[in-house]
């Protein structure tokens, strides 16, 4: 799988459910009351059909469900223990998912859906699809390939699907800032 941390949300093969998950969870983490229009814009940017995002199809109650689901997924994305993460993902799949099915719609290539079909509400759809993509990442990498930045005062959610060991920081800037602060603290304590 390509490194999905940067770019336009595409991994060279099409739509990226992982990028969508991170962007939604991060947007709601930063602004828990993110307006319906901003959520609809995020959905459109990730390939949802404009007719499905009109206020009569995606209303305020739908936006509230999606915000609540994104906040729940942010908790899973911040989990650092693989066993607890796997347990949380299994719980979400049991609660919101159903038998996997292949689907192709709105110009997307074939992909898996695990929500309850057209009758699923926005929150269940987001939880089921988010749990599926994180479960795929966990099995592909054999470790948690996502996280919340460990830099003091940051907490930004990120994907860590690149080569090497698990990431702790959302960016090299946060990692450097944390290392420099620790170095300065050790020097002060040593003086």
N, C-alpha and C positions, 0 to 999 in steps of 0.2 A: 504494500500500500504506500502511496506517496505521502510525503510530509504535508499534512493539511494545516499547518500553523499559519501559513501566509497565503496570499493570493485571493482569487475571486470565489473561493468556495468549491472549486472544481479540482479534481485530482487527475485530470487527463482522460478519465473514462466517463465523465458526466457528473451528475448531481452528487453532492456530498452531504449525507445525513449527519455525519459527525460535525461538519462545519456549521450546519444549521443548528444543531443542538447547542454547541458552544456559544454561538452568537445570541440565541434566544436566552439561554440561561444567564449569560453575562449581562445582556441588556436589562433583564428583570432584576438581577442582583444589584446593578447600579441604580436602577429606577423601578422599585417595586410597583409603582402605579403607572407604568408605561402606558400611554394612551392607546386606544383601539387602533387609531390610524397608524401609529408607529409600528404596532404589531403586524397590521395588514401589510405595511411596506416591507417589513422583514420577510413575511411569508411570500410576497410577490418576488422579492429578490432571490428567494430560494425556490422559485419555480411554481408556486401555487397559481392556479388560474384566476385571473382578475374577477371573473364573475362570481367565484366562490368567496371573494373578499369584500364584496359590496356590503354595506351596512345591513341589508335585509338578510344576507346569508351568514355574515360574520359580525354579529352584534356585540353589544357591551357585555352580555352574559357570556358569550363565547370568548371574548377577550379576557374576562375574569378567570374562566377555566384555564385558558392558555397560560396566563400569568402564574396561577397557582401551580400548574404542572411544571413550568419552567423553574419555579422556586424549589419544587421537590427534586427536580433533576440536578439543580445546583448543589444540593446536599450530597447526592451521589457523586457528582464530579469533584467534590472536595474530600471525599473519602480516600484515605491513604492505605488502608488495609485491604488486601485483595479478597480475603474471605468475607469480610463485611460488605465489600462492594458487590461481590458475586451474590451474596444473600439478598442484598437490596435489589439487584437487577432481577433475580428470580422472583422476588415478591412483586415487582412491578409487572413483569410478564404474566404472572398468575392473575394479578388484579385486573390488568387492562388488555391483555393480549388474547389471541385465539390462535388456531392452527395457522401456520405460515402459508401464504399464497403468493404466487408471482403475479405481478401486475405491470401494465405499461399504460401510462396516461399522460396527458398534457405535454407531450413531446419528450418525456423522460424515457430512457431505455428500460428494459425489463429490470425489476427490482422486487425485493420482498416486502410484503406488508404483513404485520402481525396484529393490527388493530381489528376491531370487530366489524369492519366494512363500512359501507356508506352511512350506517346508523351510529357510528362512533362519534362521540362529541370531540371537540378540539383538544381538550385536556387528555382524554384517554388515548387519542391518536398520538399526541406528542409524547406521552409517557411510554406507550408501547414501542413507538419507533425509536425513541431515545434509548430505551433499555436494550432493544435489539442491536443498535449500532455499538453501544458500549460493550455488550456481550461479545460481539464480533471482534472488537479491538482487544478485549481481555484474552480471548482465545488465540487470536493471531499473534500477539506479542508476548503472551505468557506472563504478563504483568499489567498493572494499571498504566495505561497510555494516555492519561489525562490528569488534570489536577487543578488546584487553586494555588496561585503564586505564594511561596513561603516568605517573600520579602515583607518586612514589617510595613503595615499600612497599605499593602497592595491588594492581595486576594483575588486578582483577575484570573478567570478560568481560561485554561489553555489545553490544546492537544499536544501530546509529546510523542508523536509517532515517528520521529526521526531515528536515525541510527544511534547507537550508544546506550548508555544507562538511562534510567528514568530521570526525567527532569523535575526540578523543584521550583523553578522560576518561570514566569511567563515570557521573559525576554532576557537578553544578555545585559541590558541596562539594569534590571532589578537584581540579577545575580552579581554584577560588578558592584553596585551600590551596597549590597549586603556584605560582600567580601571586604570592601574598603572600610565600612563601618566597623566590622569585626576586627580588622587589622588595627585601626586607630584605637579601638577600645583596649586591645591587648597592649599596645604601646603605652597608653595612659596608665594602665594597671601595672605595667612593668617599671614605670618611672618612679 
